[in-house]
Amino acid sequence: MRYLGNKTKLLPEIEAFATAKGARGEVFLDAFAGTSAVGAAFKERGYIVHGCDLLTSSFVSQVALLEVNRAPRFRGLLGMKSYRRGLNSRTFEAELEALPRGTPRELGRAVTLLDSLVEPEEGLIFRHYAPSGEHGRKYYRDEHARALDGKLNRLREWWREGRLSRGEFHLLLYAVLDAADRVANIAGVYAAYLKN
């Protein structure tokens, strides 16, 4: 994820430093978690990781990457009658197969459901960050802003209805944040718009 100060490229040096200082794989504090890349790397190595960062997007990544330890089942979401027809379509199965290898099946189905069956809407992101919105900003193309608004609104609706657990909600919200980063029309620095 594009994030000023992201330490992903520094992971080998951070791990070497921790090892040189006697770290033994017990507890790790990611004090300025940001994207949670450092904490997630240490979690993979068997540490119990505690993250700390007040930025909302960081909190979402901390819950999704550091707190969730098992792939959720998404029973409340995947069992909804209104989505069963879409869940069994060929298009849905093709999108599911396109997910990264190793994606847990239920998570893949939930992400694909969110991506393929949720209708675009004109909401906050469209109004404030798209060229056709109130402010004429260029952070997202109109269609991407509408898609993000639809996904975020549906996630909030599913959360309010009790269809998602805390971990499920944050995993899907993290997936939307990651998707938003991938389609953003900025270079990763505020208002540095891409030309193409």
C-alpha positions as CSV (number, residue, x, y, z in Angstrom):
1,M,0.0,0.0,0.0
2,R,1.3,3.5,-0.9
3,Y,1.9,5.1,2.5
4,L,4.4,7.8,3.4
5,G,6.8,6.1,5.8
6,N,5.9,2.5,4.9
7,K,8.7,0.3,6.1
8,T,8.1,-2.7,3.8
9,K,11.4,-2.3,2.0
10,L,13.2,-2.0,5.4
11,L,11.9,-5.3,6.7
12,P,15.2,-7.2,6.3
13,E,17.1,-4.5,8.2
14,I,14.5,-4.3,10.9
15,E,14.5,-8.0,11.4
16,A,18.3,-8.2,11.4
17,F,18.4,-5.4,14.0
18,A,15.9,-7.2,16.2
19,T,17.8,-10.4,15.9
20,A,21.1,-8.7,16.8
21,K,19.5,-7.2,19.9
22,G,18.4,-10.7,21.1
23,A,14.7,-10.8,19.9
24,R,13.5,-14.4,20.4
25,G,10.0,-14.5,18.9
26,E,7.8,-13.8,21.9
27,V,6.1,-10.4,21.9
28,F,6.6,-7.5,19.5
29,L,5.3,-4.0,19.7
30,D,4.7,-2.2,16.4
31,A,4.6,1.3,18.0
32,F,3.8,3.3,14.8
33,A,2.0,0.6,12.9
34,G,1.0,2.5,9.8
35,T,0.2,-0.2,7.2
36,S,1.0,-2.9,9.8
37,A,3.6,-4.4,7.4
38,V,6.3,-4.7,10.1
39,G,3.9,-6.2,12.6
40,A,2.5,-8.6,10.1
41,A,6.1,-9.7,9.2
42,F,6.9,-10.4,12.9
43,K,3.5,-12.2,13.4
44,E,4.5,-14.5,10.5
45,R,7.7,-15.3,12.5
46,G,5.7,-16.4,15.5
47,Y,5.6,-13.2,17.6
48,I,2.5,-12.1,19.5
49,V,2.2,-8.6,18.0
50,H,0.6,-5.5,19.5
51,G,0.1,-2.6,17.2
52,C,-0.4,1.0,18.0
53,D,-1.4,3.8,15.7
54,L,-4.4,6.2,15.9
55,L,-4.9,6.7,12.1
56,T,-8.2,5.0,11.2
57,S,-6.7,3.2,8.1
58,S,-3.9,1.9,10.3
59,F,-6.4,0.6,12.9
60,V,-8.2,-1.3,10.2
61,S,-5.0,-2.9,9.0
62,Q,-4.0,-3.7,12.6
63,V,-7.3,-5.6,13.1
64,A,-7.2,-7.3,9.7
65,L,-3.5,-8.3,9.7
66,L,-2.5,-8.5,13.4
67,E,-5.7,-9.4,15.3
68,V,-7.4,-11.9,13.0
69,N,-5.6,-15.2,13.4
70,R,-7.9,-17.6,11.5
71,A,-9.8,-17.1,8.2
72,P,-13.4,-16.2,9.1
73,R,-16.3,-18.2,7.7
74,F,-18.5,-15.2,6.7
75,R,-21.6,-17.3,7.5
76,G,-23.8,-14.2,8.0
77,L,-22.9,-12.8,4.7
78,L,-22.5,-15.8,2.4
79,G,-25.8,-17.3,3.6
80,M,-27.9,-14.3,2.5
81,K,-30.6,-15.5,0.1
82,S,-30.4,-12.3,-1.9
83,Y,-26.8,-13.1,-3.0
84,R,-27.1,-16.9,-3.5
85,R,-27.9,-16.6,-7.2
86,G,-24.9,-14.4,-7.8
87,L,-22.7,-16.6,-5.7
88,N,-23.4,-19.5,-8.1
89,S,-22.9,-17.7,-11.4
90,R,-20.1,-18.4,-13.8
91,T,-18.9,-14.8,-13.6
92,F,-18.6,-15.1,-9.8
93,E,-16.6,-18.3,-10.1
94,A,-14.3,-16.8,-12.7
95,E,-13.6,-13.8,-10.4
96,L,-13.0,-16.1,-7.5
97,E,-10.4,-18.1,-9.5
98,A,-8.6,-14.8,-10.3
99,L,-7.9,-14.1,-6.6
100,P,-4.3,-14.5,-5.3
101,R,-3.3,-18.1,-4.7
102,G,-3.7,-19.2,-1.1
103,T,-6.6,-16.9,-0.4
104,P,-8.9,-18.7,2.0
105,R,-12.1,-19.8,0.2
106,E,-14.6,-18.0,2.4
107,L,-12.6,-14.8,2.4
108,G,-12.3,-15.1,-1.4
109,R,-16.0,-15.6,-1.8
110,A,-16.7,-12.6,0.5
111,V,-14.3,-10.3,-1.3
112,T,-15.6,-11.4,-4.7
113,L,-19.2,-10.9,-3.5
114,L,-18.3,-7.3,-2.4
115,D,-16.5,-6.7,-5.7
116,S,-18.9,-8.1,-8.2
117,L,-22.4,-8.0,-6.8
118,V,-22.4,-4.6,-5.0
119,E,-23.9,-1.7,-7.0
120,P,-21.9,1.6,-7.4
121,E,-23.3,4.6,-5.5
122,E,-22.6,8.3,-5.4
123,G,-21.5,9.0,-1.8
124,L,-18.8,10.8,0.1
125,I,-15.9,9.6,-2.0
126,F,-17.6,10.5,-5.2
127,R,-18.7,13.9,-3.9
128,H,-15.4,14.9,-2.5
129,Y,-12.7,13.1,-4.5
130,A,-14.0,12.5,-8.1
131,P,-13.9,14.9,-11.0
132,S,-17.7,15.0,-11.4
133,G,-18.2,15.5,-7.6
134,E,-18.9,18.8,-5.8
135,H,-15.2,19.8,-5.7
136,G,-14.0,18.5,-9.0
137,R,-11.0,16.7,-7.4
138,K,-9.1,14.1,-9.3
139,Y,-8.2,11.6,-6.6
140,Y,-10.3,8.9,-8.2
141,R,-12.0,8.4,-11.6
142,D,-15.8,8.8,-11.3
143,E,-16.4,5.1,-11.8
144,H,-13.9,4.1,-9.1
145,A,-15.3,6.6,-6.6
146,R,-18.8,5.2,-7.2
147,A,-17.6,1.6,-6.8
148,L,-15.8,2.5,-3.5
149,D,-18.9,4.3,-2.2
150,G,-21.1,1.3,-3.0
151,K,-18.7,-1.1,-1.2
152,L,-18.2,1.1,1.8
153,N,-22.0,1.7,2.2
154,R,-22.7,-2.1,1.8
155,L,-20.1,-2.9,4.4
156,R,-21.6,-0.5,6.9
157,E,-25.1,-1.9,6.2
158,W,-23.9,-5.5,6.7
159,W,-22.1,-4.5,10.0
160,R,-25.3,-2.8,11.3
161,E,-27.3,-5.8,10.4
162,G,-24.9,-8.1,12.3
163,R,-23.9,-10.1,9.2
164,L,-20.2,-9.5,9.9
165,S,-18.0,-10.2,12.9
166,R,-15.4,-7.6,13.9
167,G,-12.7,-9.6,12.1
168,E,-14.8,-10.1,9.0
169,F,-15.8,-6.5,8.8
170,H,-12.2,-5.3,9.1
171,L,-10.8,-7.8,6.7
172,L,-13.3,-6.6,4.0
173,L,-12.7,-3.0,4.9
174,Y,-9.0,-3.6,4.5
175,A,-9.6,-5.1,1.1
176,V,-11.6,-2.0,0.1
177,L,-8.8,0.3,1.4
178,D,-6.3,-1.8,-0.6
179,A,-8.5,-1.5,-3.7
180,A,-8.8,2.2,-3.2
181,D,-5.0,2.5,-3.1
182,R,-4.7,0.5,-6.3
183,V,-7.1,2.7,-8.3
184,A,-6.1,6.1,-6.8
185,N,-5.1,8.7,-9.3
186,I,-2.3,10.0,-7.1
187,A,1.4,9.1,-6.8
188,G,1.0,8.5,-3.1
189,V,1.6,12.1,-2.2
190,Y,-1.3,14.5,-1.5
191,A,-2.6,16.0,-4.7
192,A,0.2,14.7,-6.9
193,Y,-2.1,13.6,-9.6
194,L,-1.1,11.1,-12.2
195,K,-1.1,12.3,-15.8
196,N,-2.3,9.0,-17.3
